């Protein structure tokens, strides 16, 4: 039979953490101090290489973004639109885009710059 007894008593749930008591000063450190220092140094060097790689990658991405403004801008806009369409749906995204466009148009009119209005008047106007 099984060693466990199935009684009505509840068992305590296992702990998810390991409790460790701090080492006292009088306890001797393990003899592997040299090897642990080497391992720590190796982890530090690996971390420095990873940070260097990330810094280099970031610098190259910023250099690309500086030379290709519109590629990065429209890529980001496409990403945001894709996320919006996938999360809230197509029609809600279209409504948000229309309200954002109307807001940008009103803001340009208030600023005295009629770029969007001029674009649509050239697009739909009879004169070419």
C-alpha positions in Angstrom: 0.0 0.0 0.0 0.9 3.6 -0.1 2.8 5.4 2.7 0.4 8.3 2.6 -2.6 8.3 4.8 -5.7 9.8 3.2 -7.4 11.4 6.1 -9.5 14.5 6.2 -6.6 16.7 7.4 -5.2 19.3 5.0 -1.5 19.3 4.2 0.5 22.5 4.2 1.3 23.7 0.7 5.0 23.5 -0.3 7.0 26.7 0.0 8.0 28.3 -3.3 11.1 30.0 -2.0 14.3 28.6 -0.5 15.1 30.2 2.8 18.8 30.6 3.5 20.4 31.9 6.6 23.3 34.4 6.1 26.7 33.0 6.7 28.3 34.0 10.0 31.7 35.7 10.0 33.2 32.8 11.9 32.2 30.2 9.3 35.0 29.5 6.8 34.3 30.3 3.2 34.4 27.4 0.8 37.8 26.5 -0.7 36.4 27.3 -4.2 36.8 31.1 -3.7 39.2 31.4 -6.6 37.0 29.5 -8.9 33.9 31.5 -7.9 35.9 34.7 -8.5 36.9 33.4 -12.0 33.3 32.6 -12.7 32.1 36.0 -11.6 34.8 37.6 -13.8 33.7 35.5 -16.8 30.0 36.5 -16.3 31.1 40.2 -16.0 33.1 40.0 -19.2 30.2 38.3 -21.0 27.9 41.0 -19.7 30.2 43.7 -21.0 30.3 42.0 -24.4 26.5 41.8 -24.5 26.2 45.5 -23.5 28.7 46.4 -26.2 26.7 44.4 -28.8 23.5 46.1 -27.7 25.2 49.6 -27.8 26.6 48.8 -31.2 23.2 47.6 -32.5 21.5 50.6 -31.1 24.0 53.0 -32.7 23.7 51.3 -36.1 19.8 51.4 -35.8 20.0 55.2 -35.0 22.3 55.7 -37.9 19.9 53.9 -40.2 17.0 55.9 -38.8 18.9 59.2 -39.4 19.5 58.4 -43.1 16.1 56.8 -43.8 13.6 59.0 -42.0 10.5 58.1 -43.9 11.2 54.4 -44.0 11.3 54.3 -40.2 8.3 56.6 -39.8 6.0 54.7 -42.2 7.2 51.4 -40.8 6.3 52.5 -37.3 2.9 53.9 -38.5 2.2 50.6 -40.2 3.1 48.7 -37.1 0.8 50.8 -34.9 -2.0 50.4 -37.4 -1.5 46.7 -37.6 -1.6 46.4 -33.8 -4.8 48.6 -33.7 -6.5 46.6 -36.3 -5.7 43.3 -34.7 -6.7 44.5 -31.2 -9.7 46.8 -31.7 -10.8 46.0 -35.2 -10.8 47.6 -38.6 -13.7 50.0 -38.3 -12.7 51.3 -34.9 -9.2 51.9 -36.3 -10.7 53.8 -39.3 -12.7 56.0 -36.9 -9.7 56.8 -34.8 -7.7 57.7 -38.0 -10.5 60.0 -39.2 -10.6 61.8 -35.8 -6.8 62.1 -35.7 -6.8 63.5 -39.3 -9.6 66.0 -38.4 -7.7 67.0 -35.3 -4.4 67.5 -37.2 -6.2 69.6 -39.8 -7.8 71.8 -37.2 -4.5 72.2 -35.5 -2.8 73.2 -38.7 -5.5 75.7 -39.4 -5.1 77.2 -35.9 -1.3 77.4 -36.4 -1.8 79.2 -39.7 -0.3 76.3 -41.8 -2.9 74.9 -44.2 -0.8 72.0 -45.5 -3.5 69.4 -45.2 -6.3 71.7 -46.5 -4.1 72.7 -49.5 -3.4 69.1 -50.2 -7.1 68.1 -50.3 -8.0 71.3 -52.3 -5.3 70.3 -54.9 -6.5 66.7 -54.8 -10.2 67.4 -55.3 -10.0 70.8 -57.0 -10.7 71.3 -60.7 -7.6 73.2 -61.4 -4.4 71.3 -62.1 
